[in-house]
Structures are given as structure tokens and as C-alpha cells.
């Protein structure tokens, strides 16, 4: 039995790959997303052990987040996978509402013709 998992959008998948590649936590990924960082450019921000002046990537993200938002971490921490599920559920709900509204509007003109 296969379970229907929602397809993860490509932009979210890039963040998942970056999290694995740079050993970031869910909190650090969310902070980087809120800061507007590009997951493809994180390699240039990462300390490659040769650049001793550069902070490690997780520390750098946390420092930037603290400087910009004035707090240590986001109020609501959610993983990229959970966020993708939330977006898919919201999209499905919107699709159902739209379908219901279309069905309702299709019935109303028929009733006015009968009267």
C-alpha cells in the first residue's frame, strides 16, 4: 500500500537538500528562509575550514536573524516538510471551496429560468 504524499515543490526541496548538506536544523532553515537567503548560495556563505575569519553557517544565520528581527528564533518553528503539507492542504481546501461555489452558481441560473 502506498500512501499519497503531497508532492514537495521544487523551491521547498532545495531547502531540504540544503538542510542535509550543511547540517542545519529546522529552526536555522526557517530563519534563513525568513531572511530571504538563497539555498543555492549557502555554499559561498559556509566556512570551508580554510577561511578561519568566517563564522560557521549555522552561527552566521543565527547572528543575521538576531540582528534583523531582534529575537533568537522564530515564534512558531515548523519544518519545511510540514510547511509544504500545510500549503498543499490549504490549496486543496481552496480548490474545494471554488468547486462548491461554481456548482452553486451553476444551479442558480437554472432556477431563475424555471420561475
C-alpha positions as CSV (number, residue, x, y, z in Angstrom):
1,X,0.0,0.0,0.0
2,X,1.4,3.4,-1.0
3,X,0.4,6.5,0.8
4,X,-0.3,9.5,-1.2
5,X,2.3,12.0,-0.1
6,X,1.9,15.6,-1.3
7,X,4.5,16.5,-3.9
8,X,7.0,18.9,-2.4
9,X,7.6,21.9,-4.6
10,X,11.0,22.4,-6.1
11,X,11.8,25.5,-4.0
12,X,11.0,23.7,-0.8
13,X,13.0,20.6,-1.9
14,X,16.1,22.9,-2.4
15,X,15.8,23.9,1.3
16,X,15.5,20.2,2.3
17,X,18.7,19.4,0.3
18,X,20.5,22.4,1.8
19,X,19.5,21.4,5.3
20,X,21.0,17.9,4.8
21,X,24.1,19.2,3.0
22,X,25.0,21.9,5.5
23,X,23.7,20.1,8.7
24,X,21.2,22.8,9.6
25,X,18.4,22.4,12.0
26,X,14.7,23.1,11.1
27,X,15.0,26.4,13.1
28,X,18.0,27.5,11.1
29,X,16.4,26.7,7.8
30,X,13.3,28.7,8.8
31,X,15.5,31.6,9.9
32,X,17.4,31.5,6.6
33,X,14.1,31.4,4.6
34,X,12.7,34.4,6.6
35,X,16.0,36.3,6.0
36,X,15.5,35.7,2.2
37,X,18.6,33.7,1.7
38,X,19.0,31.6,-1.4
39,X,19.5,27.8,-0.7
40,X,21.8,27.5,-3.8
41,X,24.1,30.2,-2.5
42,X,24.6,28.9,1.1
43,X,27.8,27.1,0.0
44,X,29.5,30.5,-0.5
45,X,28.5,31.6,2.9
46,X,29.7,28.4,4.6
47,X,33.0,28.3,6.4
48,X,35.2,25.8,4.5
49,X,37.7,25.5,7.4
50,X,40.3,27.4,5.3
51,X,38.5,30.7,6.0
52,X,39.1,31.0,9.7
53,X,37.6,34.5,9.9
54,X,34.3,33.3,8.7
55,X,31.7,32.0,11.1
56,X,30.1,28.6,10.6
57,X,26.9,28.8,8.5
58,X,24.5,27.9,11.4
59,X,26.1,30.6,13.6
60,X,26.1,33.1,10.8
61,X,22.3,32.5,10.1
62,X,21.5,32.9,13.8
63,X,23.5,36.2,14.1
64,X,21.8,37.6,11.0
65,X,18.4,36.7,12.3
66,X,19.1,38.2,15.7
67,X,20.4,41.4,14.1
68,X,17.4,41.8,11.7
69,X,14.5,40.6,13.9
70,X,15.8,41.2,17.4
71,X,15.0,37.7,18.7
72,X,16.9,34.5,18.9
73,X,14.5,32.3,16.9
74,X,11.0,32.5,15.2
75,X,7.9,32.3,17.4
76,X,6.5,29.3,15.5
77,X,9.1,26.8,14.3
78,X,7.9,24.5,11.5
79,X,9.9,22.1,9.3
80,X,10.0,22.6,5.5
81,X,8.1,19.3,5.0
82,X,5.3,20.4,7.4
83,X,5.1,23.7,5.7
84,X,4.7,22.0,2.3
85,X,1.9,19.9,3.7
86,X,0.2,23.0,5.1
87,X,0.4,24.7,1.7
88,X,-0.9,21.6,-0.1
89,X,-3.9,21.3,2.4
90,X,-4.7,25.0,2.0
91,X,-4.6,24.7,-1.7
92,X,-6.9,21.6,-1.6
93,X,-9.3,23.5,0.6
94,X,-9.4,26.4,-1.7
95,X,-9.9,24.1,-4.7
96,X,-12.9,22.5,-2.9
97,X,-14.4,25.9,-2.0
98,X,-14.0,27.1,-5.6
99,X,-15.6,23.9,-6.8
100,X,-18.5,24.3,-4.4
101,X,-19.0,28.0,-5.4
102,X,-19.0,27.0,-9.1
103,X,-21.6,24.3,-8.5
104,X,-23.8,26.8,-6.6
105,X,-23.6,29.4,-9.3
106,X,-24.4,26.8,-12.0
107,X,-27.6,25.9,-10.1
108,X,-28.9,29.4,-9.6
109,X,-29.4,30.4,-13.3
110,X,-31.3,27.2,-13.9
111,X,-33.7,28.1,-11.0
112,X,-34.3,31.6,-12.4
113,X,-35.3,30.2,-15.8
114,X,-38.0,27.9,-14.2
115,X,-39.8,30.8,-12.5
